[in-house]
Amino acid sequence: MIYDVLIIGAGVTGVMTARYLSGKTCSVAVCEAGCDVAMGATRANSAIVHAGYDCKPGTLKARLNVRGNKLMKEIAKELGVDCKAVGSHVVGFGEEDAKHLKELYEKGLANGVPDLRIIGQDELRALEPNISAEASMSLWAPSAAITCPYGLTIAAAECAATNGVDFYLNFKVTDSSRAGDIYYISSGENTIAARYVVNCAGVHSAEVAEILGELDFPIRIQPRRGEYIVLDKTCGSMAKSTLFVVPSSKGKGILVSPTIDGNLLIGPNAYAIDDPDDTNTTTPGLQEITDGALRLMPSVDIRNAITSFSGVRPTPNIYDFYIKNSEQLPGVVHAVGVESPGFASGPATAEYIAELLADAGLQYTDRDDFIPTRRKDGNPKLFRDMTDEEKNEAIRKNPAYGKIICRCETVTEGDILDALNSPIPAVTLDMQKSRNRSGMGRCQGGFCSPRVVSIIAEHENYGLENVTKRGGGSWLIVPKNKKEGDAE
Ligand SMILES: Cc1cc2nc3c(=O)[nH]c(=O)nc-3n(C[C@H](O)[C@H](O)[C@H](O)COP(=O)(O)OP(=O)(O)OC[C@H]3O[C@@H](n4cnc5c(N)ncnc54)[C@H](O)[C@@H]3O)c2cc1C
């Protein structure tokens, strides 16, 4: 089969583009190096649907951020994913910050951010009772929102698959060729043919541009890692909205934010690293973000930390996103250097990429049978989100909903089987985690992981030793005759 469009990379940019195009009359495939969608920066970020006040007016970033903020909330609703406009504060400490807040306010007005206001200490303290006593004012942006970035991206991918998009996971693009107007994109073992190619490979997007055949590609990516700490749900309500400090040349600084699942998130820092896939956390890094969070909220008790993680920004050598038709390769669109606010911008970026594809010659019209939800019959609900009546009904229809597997997050066997039967089957431990939060509670999977592994193995009809944490060689159970690092 020759697809009309092949998208390389299943982060928010690639997946939102796939979902958007799945509403049009063109055939679409997505290939992704990882074993799941949302395996890059989209998995590990601050999860803020930024309001759009800190991008330079007139840039692509500013335009896509403000439109993306509006669209993201609409799409989340269509997909049944929580996205709450909790608002954000850029918190000022004294006169010097007041000047910066005024500048951000002016930029926000120029970018068209709705309902922005600078508020004084009393109002700030009324909205955020736990804020530092030193905080003297804030830039209040009520349109900023929080969501689950990978949850929303997975939901959008399921929707795209429901509408006919083919997903090729574990497909790392290593080679490409072109014959006539067809591109042959290869992972070494397998090849996908398409007339148009969209490069959404995140921190690897400049490399992929070269694999596609770009000579002297103008964009270079510097990977910049940001570390985070997640605090237990007992701390989730300490911040009512996202609290930023005044941004610096290194970025938006260390924030304190509630998460959509009720935890408290602190971080990130920002350090240039050599290995784009290095998502380690470090002791000094975690200390730095703790200190940063304490400046905003001195009552944060770090003893309530339940986990830490990091994500890598694809920082380009230009200020703006580089989202353009290739000048050398007809039919190729690059989405390179999509760093923050790339998540918030995702749905607007997708529309823009579709316009660029049309400029390059792709013809499409709207489909009248587009399904905006994850499945043909709507959006599935997790057991814990059901009403008592819905729970009783779910257990009556399928007793697997009566078996709790993850006690911390109230995940049932029915939820795990549903993820296995979804348009993108969740066959690894981490895939399950990102669909239903099994293993993400206070005990961090200590009780439920073996049970989830058994359910996956039984469903897939293979031995326990075949179940991995996140694909590749990340086996959880290593039989005596298999050593870690062996090929599968
Ligand atoms: C610390 C941090 C905090 C952030 N906070 C926010 C925030 O709060 N709000 C916000 O709007 N933005 C935020 N961002 C930015 C946001 O996360 C990114 O802009 C966005 O996720 C980029 O999405 P993407 O799809 O372009 O790239 P990615 O999500 O990185 O996806 C790229 C995909 O391409 C795949 N890939 C790479 N190479 C290949 C290959 N050769 N073949 C096949 N597939 C390949 C990768 O596996 C990956 O899945 C943050 C980023 C970081 C790192």
The ligand as a MOL file (V3000), in Angstrom:
LIG
                    3D

  0  0  0     0  0            999 V3000
M  V30 BEGIN CTAB
M  V30 COUNTS 53 58 0 0 0
M  V30 BEGIN ATOM
M  V30 1 C 10.8440 19.3900 30.7570 0
M  V30 2 C 9.8090 19.7880 29.7510 0
M  V30 3 C 8.6990 20.5440 30.1310 0
M  V30 4 C 7.7500 20.9310 29.1930 0
M  V30 5 N 6.6000 21.5250 29.6100 0
M  V30 6 C 5.6420 21.8370 28.6970 0
M  V30 7 C 4.3850 22.3410 29.1050 0
M  V30 8 O 4.0580 22.4020 30.2770 0
M  V30 9 N 3.5070 22.7230 28.1480 0
M  V30 10 C 3.8080 22.6460 26.8140 0
M  V30 11 O 3.0080 23.0790 26.0010 0
M  V30 12 N 4.9660 22.0990 26.4000 0
M  V30 13 C 5.8640 21.6720 27.3060 0
M  V30 14 N 7.0240 21.0850 26.9100 0
M  V30 15 C 7.2520 20.8990 25.4860 0
M  V30 16 C 6.4680 19.7220 24.9330 0
M  V30 17 O 6.5930 18.5930 25.7660 0
M  V30 18 C 6.9770 19.4080 23.5310 0
M  V30 19 O 7.0060 20.5850 22.7870 0
M  V30 20 C 6.0750 18.4200 22.8200 0
M  V30 21 O 5.7910 17.3020 23.6200 0
M  V30 22 C 6.7610 18.0030 21.5360 0
M  V30 23 O 5.9830 17.0110 20.9370 0
M  V30 24 P 6.5240 16.3160 19.6340 0
M  V30 25 O 5.4580 15.3800 19.2160 0
M  V30 26 O 6.9630 17.3360 18.6660 0
M  V30 27 O 7.8330 15.5290 20.0960 0
M  V30 28 P 7.9520 14.2170 21.0160 0
M  V30 29 O 6.8830 14.1290 22.0050 0
M  V30 30 O 9.3500 14.1800 21.5050 0
M  V30 31 O 7.7100 13.0470 19.9820 0
M  V30 32 C 8.6490 12.6870 19.0110 0
M  V30 33 C 8.4800 11.1990 18.7430 0
M  V30 34 O 9.2960 10.8410 17.6480 0
M  V30 35 C 9.8090 9.5490 17.8880 0
M  V30 36 N 11.0120 9.3790 17.0690 0
M  V30 37 C 12.2070 9.9880 17.2210 0
M  V30 38 N 13.0640 9.5480 16.2850 0
M  V30 39 C 12.3900 8.6540 15.5130 0
M  V30 40 C 12.7300 7.8590 14.3940 0
M  V30 41 N 13.9810 7.8750 13.8740 0
M  V30 42 N 11.7920 7.0330 13.8600 0
M  V30 43 C 10.5390 6.9850 14.3830 0
M  V30 44 N 10.1630 7.7320 15.4600 0
M  V30 45 C 11.0710 8.5430 16.0100 0
M  V30 46 C 10.1110 9.5590 19.3830 0
M  V30 47 O 10.1940 8.2430 19.8960 0
M  V30 48 C 8.9380 10.3510 19.9270 0
M  V30 49 O 7.8840 9.5090 20.3450 0
M  V30 50 C 7.9570 20.6280 27.8300 0
M  V30 51 C 9.0440 19.8350 27.4480 0
M  V30 52 C 9.9360 19.3750 28.4040 0
M  V30 53 C 11.0200 18.4360 28.0030 0
M  V30 END ATOM
M  V30 BEGIN BOND
M  V30 1 1 1 2
M  V30 2 1 2 3
M  V30 3 2 2 52
M  V30 4 2 3 4
M  V30 5 1 4 5
M  V30 6 1 4 50
M  V30 7 2 5 6
M  V30 8 1 6 7
M  V30 9 1 6 13
M  V30 10 2 7 8
M  V30 11 1 7 9
M  V30 12 1 9 10
M  V30 13 2 10 11
M  V30 14 1 10 12
M  V30 15 2 12 13
M  V30 16 1 13 14
M  V30 17 1 14 15
M  V30 18 1 14 50
M  V30 19 1 15 16
M  V30 20 1 16 17
M  V30 21 1 16 18
M  V30 22 1 18 19
M  V30 23 1 18 20
M  V30 24 1 20 21
M  V30 25 1 20 22
M  V30 26 1 22 23
M  V30 27 1 23 24
M  V30 28 2 24 25
M  V30 29 1 24 26
M  V30 30 1 24 27
M  V30 31 1 27 28
M  V30 32 2 28 29
M  V30 33 1 28 30
M  V30 34 1 28 31
M  V30 35 1 31 32
M  V30 36 1 32 33
M  V30 37 1 33 34
M  V30 38 1 33 48
M  V30 39 1 34 35
M  V30 40 1 35 36
M  V30 41 1 35 46
M  V30 42 1 36 37
M  V30 43 1 36 45
M  V30 44 2 37 38
M  V30 45 1 38 39
M  V30 46 1 39 40
M  V30 47 2 39 45
M  V30 48 1 40 41
M  V30 49 2 40 42
M  V30 50 1 42 43
M  V30 51 2 43 44
M  V30 52 1 44 45
M  V30 53 1 46 47
M  V30 54 1 46 48
M  V30 55 1 48 49
M  V30 56 2 50 51
M  V30 57 1 51 52
M  V30 58 1 52 53
M  V30 END BOND
M  V30 END CTAB
M  END
